[in-house]
């Protein structure tokens, strides 16, 4: 499993997160290629500190030229969203090919989404993912051509169930 080490550590450290984006689509049954991992985090400070510790332990660094602890400051994150139009804060593995995006500008709040999450289990790891309905809402909000295609594919799967 491509991001197994991350999922294992997030679970071990009891970090509150939900998988979103392309990986969530795949786990819902959509055939789609994706290379990055999009996460919706509980933005509570203690949760974010543990998350940053995991990123550091697994050799992930911010993609942006900023200090990793800048990510912990809510005012800084809000400034990035408003002034830089940043929709996600990306962490890149020092190996250069694994990317973890923490979603910053999303129509969803963590707590309500966590109540209707789905859980996928792989290699003994429970991986929480956003519900199909929440994923559709996120994709509509983003509105890019790929997002609209993702919605159509996900709705086909839902309609078959």
PyMOL commands that set and color helices and strands:
alter all, ss='L'
color gray80, all
select helices_A, chain A and resi 4-12+21-27+45-57+68-72+74-84+110-115+132-142+145-160
alter helices_A, ss='H'
color red, helices_A
select strands_A, chain A and resi 17-20+36-41+60-62+88-93+99-103+118-122+125-129
alter strands_A, ss='S'
color yellow, strands_A
deselect
rebuild
show_as cartoon
